Every structure is written in structure tokens, then in C-alpha cells.
């Protein structure tokens, strides 16, 4: 489990930007990535099972599904990008004031214009990427007013903005002083490049849509002290011929499809058909599917495993709401997380104490969510039947709040989110019960070592400075361990009366 707690250097302001349209990153990337897997799973998967695939090394049917999926997904994503650029119309404007009188398009050219380079808006942005949040991405978004002529600098209205982005990636394991030093150097280099930049060197503009970058540009526009941000139209200059906007996308579509098709064909020629399965398939006899039902069952409350699915479903539901609110998918911005209930000392201690709990149901992105839900599922399977649903729920909520308090105390200027503090609380209880030998000896032998390795690994990753909030982890773990010791006498009496049941 990659327990990532989101941290930032500073927070300029906390207003959340409302967006009416779906985020383009979802439309152009994640929908083309997700949708092909539906027909693959429904239509192709039963046919893959007709192949005689031995499973001595790995899950070969699953490998076939993955290869088939990638063979469709990759050209689909490229094709989506190609359709967006190829179908974009170039609207020719004499002056920027005509932009509101024309139907909105993706591309614009300008005959006469003035870029006010002296009155600009700037926004810095930070996010993490890579395995275990290995990299810190530093970004500077600059918005320059686009005017009809230099005479318009006496006015305060601006109909469109010229966007420039600078970015640099550094190691996230550097200490705070080193990071701040690297950012100052990055800002200085960006300033030097901006001062020398000729902003009139472009052929046409590419209008940026509803993306995460657009939100940062809007933040930059708001930081412009002279012009009124009546317009959020951001135009990115392109200094290449308009006819070259598609690049080699069309070739990549057919190339990726052909490569995938050839690999898939070779894979189909290797195994033989399972004649028995083929006869059943031809006669309409369906093979009982259990994998999907078993996977779905983890998200459905049932006796002995009731609270864990509810917590998982709630976390996933909130994540989906944030995605379809246009906040992102792979990662969310600190300002948006704060608007949804993240923990931040200046705000939390100013009367919004509910953030101690709400922050435990927020996640910084997809991998953060998946990692935490996997960790919760593993410990919940064994711990919830032993504690019972009421005690289990109380332990989760209590240790989650304590973890948030610990994060608040040790990381005052940090926007903190994630269920990992509460999950570490459950692991603390689990560890206490393993050490006090509530569980059978064979069970303890298997899970005590693995639990200690899991806890140690995640704490070491936090100490390594990979953007992980170890204060919350240690706060949750310690409080959970103490609660486990407190619960031990009562659970011991129950264990003496009731034989240990196998995990659900």
C-alpha cells in the first residue's frame, strides 16, 4: 500500500473553481482507456477461456486479456487525440475583440494584437508523481493579457489571455530546504527565459479546454492586479504550421493497432483449443463465472464483513464525485482537496473541526485510493469478524481522528488527506491482538511477520521523505495498538468461549 499524504509548501487561497463541463483529461484519456475493457471482459474473456492455457507460471488467461486490452486501448487513445486536433477549426480574427462574436473553436489566428508583458498573472503549482511519490513536479503558469493594441492598456477589461507554462521535476526525497532552493533556482531560470521571450513569435493559438492546466491558468489570471478577469479564455501560442497540428498521430493509430493485432495473432497461434470447453460453448452451455462475483462481494456488506465494505464504498463514491466534478483523476490539487474537507491547521483550528474526520475519506488521486483500499480490505477481512461491526467502526473513526490530530500537530502548514491514518489504526489493533495471541498459533506465524514488514516498510517510506505523512501513520498505529491492548481482556474472554472462525 502506497500511503501517500498530500503535502505542499504554501497555499495562496482556498476558493474552489466550479466547472460546468467534464474535464478533458477524462474525455481524451480515461474514457478511451476504460471503455474498451467492458466488451473485452463481457465478450472476449469467455472465448479466451476456450484456449488450453496452463497456469504453471502466472495467470495466462489474465495476460491474454491485458494484451488484448492494450491492443485496443492504445490506438483508441491516440485516435481520440487525433480526432480532437483534426476536427479543430482555425478561426481567423483581425483583433482579439472579435473572439466573443465568433463561434467558439479550438484554434485562432490573430492579425493585429498587443501582448501586455508588463502586467501578468503568475501561479505556482506543485504535484507528485512516480512510484511512492518519487518525484515533485514544479510548475509556473503565466497569463499575459491579449489586447487589440497598446492603447488598450489604459483599460481594465481583457477578453483573452496568452498562456505560458514552465515546469521542472525534482526528487521528492530532498528535504524542505533543498526543495525550496531548487524551486527558487527554477523560478529564477523561468524569469530569465520569460524576459528574453518574444511573445509575438507564433503562427496560431490553441485554446486550452477544461483541463487541470486551465484551472491553474485561471488562478494566474486572478493574480493579475490590473486587469479584471472577466474572461477565462486561455490561448496557447503555437509556432508551427497549422497543417502540422496532427503530427504523426494518424500513423501511430494504424501502427499501434497493427502491432497489437500481430502480437495478439501470434499469441492465439501458440495454445491449442480446449475441446471440451469449445463443445460446451457451441452448445450454449455457459461456464459458471465466480471471479467477478467474488470481486464484487468485497464491496457488499454481509454478516461478519459489514463495516469494511461500507467504508470502501464511501471512499470510492467520494473519489468518483470529485472526478466527475472535473477535479482530475490521477491526482487532485491541494486547493480542491481543501474545498472538499481536507485537514489544514489554519482552517481546522478556526472552528472547522469536522475536517479531522472528513479528511480521512479523501484521497490525493487514483493510486492513493487503490493502495489504501487494498490495505483496508486486507486488515478488515481478519479484524472485523473478531471485533464486531460496532467496535470495528468506532476503532476506525477514533484512530482516524487521532491520526488527523497528529498530522495537525507535526505538520501545521500541510494540507493532509487520506484513510491511511485510520487504516494504520486498524493495523495497530491487529498487531496488538497478534502479539497477545488472540488468534490461533498458525495464524499468528503467518501474519505477524507480514504485518510487521508492511508497517515497517510504509514507515520507512515516510521517513525517506516521499510525500508521506508519517505523523498520521504513527498517530493511527500507536492509538490503534493501545486500543487493541485495552480490548484484549474482553476479546480474550470471547475467544475462550467461541472457536476462531476462518476469515470471510
N, C-alpha and C positions, 0 to 999 in steps of 0.2 A: 504493500500500500504506500503510495506516494502521498504522504500527509503534508500538503502544501498550505501554508497560511500566508495569505497575501500581505506584503509589506511594501510601503512606499516611502520616499524621502520627505515629501511635502504634499499638501493638499491646498490648492488655490481657493476653491469654492465648492459648494456641495449641491448645486442645482442639477436636477436630472432633466435631460433633454427628451421631450416627448416626440416620438417619431410615428407618423401615420402609416408609412409603407414598410413592407417587410425588408429586413436587412439584405442587401445584395449579396453578401458573403454566403448567406443561406441559400439564396436562389441560384447563384452561379457555382457554388462549390458543394454544399452539404446536401441539397436535394438531389442533384445528379449523382452524388456519392451514395445516398441512402436508397433511393427508389429502385435501382436495378436488383438489389438483394431480395426484394419481395417476390418477383417472378422466379428468381433463381431458387429460393427456398421452397416455393409452392410447386413449381413445375419441374425444375431441373433436378432438385435434390432426390425425389423418388426415383428418377431414372439413373442417377449416379449409383444408387443402391443396387441396380441391376448388374453392375460390374463386380467381378470377383476380385475385390481388393482386400488383401491380407493386412492385418494390423499388427504385425510383429514389431514394427518400428513406427510409432506415431499413428495418428488418425488420418489415414489416407483419404477416406471419403470427405473429410473436412478440408483437406488440402485441395482436392478437386473442386470443391465449392468455392474456396478462396481464389484459386486461379481463374475459374470461370467468371467470378465476380469482378476481379481486376481487369479481365479482358474486355468487359463491358463498361466498367466504371471509368477507366482512364480515358478512352476515346469520347465517352459521354461528357465528361467534364471539359475536355478540350473543345468539343463541338458546341457546348453551351457558351463558352467564351468566344468562339468564332462567330456564332450567331449574334451575339451582343455587339461585337465590333463591326461585322459585315453589314448588319442591318441599320447601323447608325447613320443618320443623315447629317451632312455638313451644311449648316445654315450660315449664309454669308451676311454679315452685319456691317453697315457703314460705321456705326458708332455703338457703344455699349448700351445706350439708352433704348435701342431698338429691341433689346433682348426680351423685354416684357410684352412687346407687341407681336412677337413671333411664337408659333407653337414650340413647345419645349422639345429639344432634340439633344443628342449626346455630344455632337461636335459643333463648334462655332469657329468662324474666321472673322477677324476684325480689320477693317480698312484704316480707321482712324481711332486713336486711343491715347490715353496718358496713364501710366502706372505711377502712382504716388509712392515712391520708395522711402519717403521720409516719415510717413505716418502709417505704421504697420501694427499688426497684432501678432503676438507670439504665444505659443502654448507648448510647454514641455510635457512629455508623456513617458511613462516607464511601464514595461511589462516583462514577464519572464517567459522563457521557452526552454525546450530541450528536456531530456530525461532528468527527473528530480530538480526541475527548475534550474538547470545548469547555467543558463545564460540570462543576462539582464540586457534588455533592449532599450536603448535611449533614443528618444525621438524629439525633434523640434519641428513644430508646424508653424509656418509663417503665412499670414494672409495680407496681401497688398491690395489696396483699393484700385479698381479699374474705373477710370473716369473718361468722359468724352474728350476733354482737353485739360491743359494745365490751369485754365481759367476756373474750372470746377473745383479746384482745391479750396476755394472760399466757401463752398457748400459743405453740408454735413451728411448729405444722403449719398449712398453708394449702392449701385444696382448689382454689382458682381465683384468677386474677389479673385485675385491671382494667387494660386496656391503653390508653395514651395515646401518640400519636406526634406529634412536631414535626419539620418539615422546611423546608429553605430551600436555594435554588440560587444559586450564585455563579459568576463566571467562573473557569475553571481556570487562566487565564494570569497570574493575580495571583501575586506572589512569596510565599514561605513566610510571611514576617512579616505580609503583608496578609491571607493566608488565616487565619492564627491569630487576627488581630484580628477578622475577620469572624465566626469561629466563637465567640469569646468574647462578642461582641455578640449573636449568635444564641442562645447558651446563657443569657445574662442575660435576654433578652426571653422566652425559653421559661420560665425560672424565675418571672418576674413573672406570666406568664399562668397558670402552674400554681398559684401561691399564691392567686390570685383565683378559681380554678376551683371550682365547686360540683359535686363528683363524684357527688352524688345526683340530679342532673338528667338522667334518661334514662328511656326507656319500656321498652326491652328490650335484651338483649345479642346481639351477633353473634359466634359462636365462630369464631375465626380458625383456619384449617386449616394444612396443611403448605405454608407459603409461606416466602419469604425473610424477610418481616417476622416470622413466627413464630419463626424462628431468632434474630433479634435480641432479641425479647422474652424468649426463654429465657436469652440472655446477661444481660439486665437482671435477670431473676429470680435468677440465680446471684450477682448483685452485691448482693442484699438480705442484709444482715448478721444479721438477726434470725430470719426465717422459713426453715424447711427447705424446699427446692424439691422436695417430693415430687410435686407436680403441675405439669404444663406446660400446663394448660388456660388459655388467654388469652381473655378476653371483652372485646369492643369495645363501648362504650356507644353506643346509637343513640337520639336524641331526636326521632324521627319516628314516626307511627303505623305499626304493623306492616303494615297493609294497603297502605302506600305503599312497601314494600321493593323492589318491582319497578321503580319509576319509570316511565319511558316505553319500557322495553326492548321490549315487545311491539309497539308502534308502530314502533320502529326496525327490528325484524326485517322486517316487511312493507314498510316504507318503503324500506329498503336493497335488499331483493330486487326491488321494483318498479322502482326507479331503475336498478339494474343490468340488469334484463331489458329495459327500454325502450332503454337505451344499446346493449345487445347487438343488439336487433332492428334499430335504425337502422343499425348497422354492417353487419349482414347484408344490408340492402336496397341498400347502396351498390355493392358489386362484383358482377360477373356470374360465372356458374359457368364453370369450366374444363371444357368439354365433353369433351375428350379424357381428362382425369383422371377425370371423372364416369363415362364409359363403362367405364374400367378398374376403377373402384371397384365398379360394378354387376355386372361380370363376375367379381368376386373376385380381380382382379389387384392385388396389393399393390405399392406403390411402395417401392423399396429405401430403407430408413432408414439414414443414415450418421451423422447428427448425434449420436445417443445413443451409438453405438458409439465415435465419436471422443472424446466426452466421457469415457466410461468408460475408454478406453485410457490416458488420462493417469494413472490410478490403478493400472495394471497394469504390473509390471516387465517389461522386454523388453531385448533386446540394444541397447546404446548408451544406454539410458534405464532404468537398473535401480535405482539408489540413491534417486533423487528420488521415485519413486512410493512406495517403502518408507517414506521419511521422512514424506511427506504422509499416508500411511495410518496410520502410528503416531500422528502428531499428532491426526488426526481421531478415531481409536479412543479415545485417552485423553480427548479432549473429550466423546465420547459417553458414556463411562463416568462422567464427572463429572456430566453432565446427568442420567443415569438413577440416579445416587446422590442426586438431589434437591438438588444444589448451586446450580441455576439454569440459565440458558440464554443470555440476552443478556449477563450479566456474573456473575462469581463474586466471593465475598468474600475478602479477604486471609487471614482465618483458615483458610478452606477450602483456598486455594491453598498455604498453608504446610504444611498437613497432607498435601498431595499431592506435596510436594517442591520448593516454591518456594525461591528463594535469599534468605536473610536473615542478615546478618553474625553476630549473636549466636548463631545456631543453627549456621550453616555452619562457622564457625571453631571451634566447640566439638566438632569431630570429625565432623560430617556433611558432609564434603567432596563427597560424591556429589551434593549439591544443585547444584553448579556445572554438572553435566550434566543432571540431571533437570528443572531449571527451564527448560531450552531446549525441552522438549516440552510445556510447559503454556501455556495462553492465558487471558487475562482474560475472554473472552466470545466470542460468535459472530463479531462483526465483526473482532475482533482475529485470530481464527483464519483467516477468509476472506482478509483482507488479507495476512497472512503467507504463506499457501499460494499465493496468486496470485503474490506476489513470488518465492517459491521455484520455482514452476513455470516462470516466465519465464526466470530465470537458469539453471535446471537443464537446460532444453531445449538450450541452446547450450554450456554449460560442461561438463556431464558427459561427452558424447562426446569432448571434447577432452582432459579429464584422465584418463578411465578410472574405473571404479567404485571401485577401491581408493583412489586418490589423492583422488577426489572426496569419499568418505566420511570420510577422515582430515581433509581440509580443513574439512569441515562441523563435525565433532566438536571439532577443535582450536580453531577460531575461536570456536565457541560457548562453550567453556570459558574462553577468554581474555576474551570479552565479559562473561561472568559475573563473572570476577575484577575486571575494570574497574568493573563496576557495584558490586561489593562495596567497592571501594576508595573510589569517589567518592560513593556513596550508602549509607553504613553503616546508617542506620535505615530502609531501604527493603525492602519485600517485592517482589522482582523476578522476573518470568517472561517467557517469550516466545521464539520462534525467531528473532526479528528480528536478534539479535546474530550468530548463525551465518549467517543469510541475508546480512547485510551483509558477513560474511567472504567469502562466495561472490562478492558483487559487487566486493569488493576485488580478488580474484583475477581476475575478469573484466575489471576496469578495467586492471589491470597488463598483462594479455595484449593488450587493445586498444591500449594505448599502446606496447607493444613490437612491435606489428604481427605477431602470430602469425596473426591472421585475415586473410583477403583484404581488399584496399583498399575495395571496395564495401561489404563487411560492416561495416568499421570506420566508414565515413562515416555509415552508418545508425544504428549502435548506440552509438557513443562519445558523441555529443551527448545521446541519450535517457538513457543510463546516468548521465551527469554531472548531468542535470536531475533524474533520480529521486533520486540520492544527495543532491544539494543541497537539494531540496525537503524530504525527510524530516529532514535535519539541521536545517534552518531551523525546521521544526515543533517539533523537540525544544528548540531554543534559545528558542522562543516560550513554552515552559512549558506545553504541552498534555498533561502527564502522560506524556511520552515519555522513556524512559531513554536519553539521548544518550551517556552514558558507555559503555553496552554497544554502541551503534551504532558509535561511533568506535573502541572497542577491537576489535570484529569487523572493521570496514573496514580499519583500519591493519594488523592482523595478517594479514588476507587479502591485502592489497596486497603486503606483504613476502614472504609465501609465494609469491605469483604471480611476483615477481621472482626468487625462488630457483628456481622450477620452470622459468623461461623457457628456460635453455640446453637442458635435456633436451627440452622441448616443441618448441623450435625445430628440433632435430635430427630429431624425428619429423615435423614439418611439412615439412621438406625432402624426406623420403622418401615421405610419403603425402599425396596431394592432399586438400585440405579437403573434407569431406563436408557436404552440406546438413543443416541441423538436423532432428532427428526430429520 
